Amino acid sequence: MLISKLYDAGVRSEHAYTAAFASIGASFLAWMVSTKEENAGLDRADRWGIFVGEWAPTFFGLGVALAVHEQNEGAA
């Protein structure tokens, strides 16, 4: 149901995959910026990088689900 609504809204698997790769890059960028800007130390920088990095598997999962939905839509 959620995948159908995303598909109907114009979200495609390529969008989800792009968001996944962007979140990987954003994770690295957040880690780099945090190590330079935070006075709290490396622990906090690591947490920011991990927090943003946890988005990637969600976007990859949505991409796979959307790809399956797209294949089913084409077969119907």
C-alpha positions in Angstrom: 0.0 0.0 0.0 2.7 2.5 0.9 4.8 1.5 -2.1 1.7 2.0 -4.4 1.1 5.4 -2.9 4.8 6.4 -3.4 4.6 5.0 -7.0 1.4 7.0 -7.7 3.1 10.1 -6.3 5.9 9.7 -8.9 8.6 8.2 -6.8 10.5 5.6 -8.8 13.2 3.1 -7.8 15.9 5.3 -9.3 14.9 8.1 -6.9 15.3 5.8 -3.9 18.6 4.5 -5.1 19.9 8.0 -5.7 18.8 9.0 -2.1 20.6 5.9 -0.7 23.9 6.8 -2.4 23.4 10.5 -1.4 22.9 9.5 2.2 26.2 7.5 2.1 27.9 10.6 0.9 26.1 12.8 3.4 27.2 10.3 6.1 30.8 10.8 5.3 30.4 14.5 4.9 28.6 14.8 8.3 31.4 12.8 9.9 34.1 15.0 8.3 32.3 18.3 9.3 31.7 17.0 12.8 35.3 16.0 13.4 36.4 19.6 12.5 33.5 21.6 14.1 32.6 19.7 17.2 34.7 20.3 20.3 33.0 17.3 21.9 35.4 14.9 20.3 35.4 12.0 17.8 32.6 10.1 19.6 30.0 12.7 18.7 31.3 12.9 15.1 31.0 9.2 14.8 27.4 9.3 16.0 26.4 11.9 13.4 28.0 9.9 10.6 26.3 6.7 11.8 22.9 8.4 12.2 22.9 9.7 8.6 24.4 6.4 7.3 21.5 4.4 8.7 19.2 6.0 6.1 20.9 4.3 3.2 19.5 0.7 3.9 16.0 2.2 4.2 16.3 3.9 0.8 17.8 0.8 -0.8 14.9 -1.3 0.6 12.4 1.2 -0.8 14.2 1.1 -4.1 13.9 -2.7 -4.3 10.3 -2.6 -3.3 9.6 0.1 -5.9 11.5 -1.9 -8.6 9.4 -4.9 -7.9 6.2 -2.8 -8.1 7.4 -1.3 -11.3 7.9 -4.7 -12.8 4.5 -5.8 -11.7 2.9 -2.7 -13.2 4.6 -3.4 -16.5 3.4 -7.0 -16.5 -0.2 -6.1 -15.8 
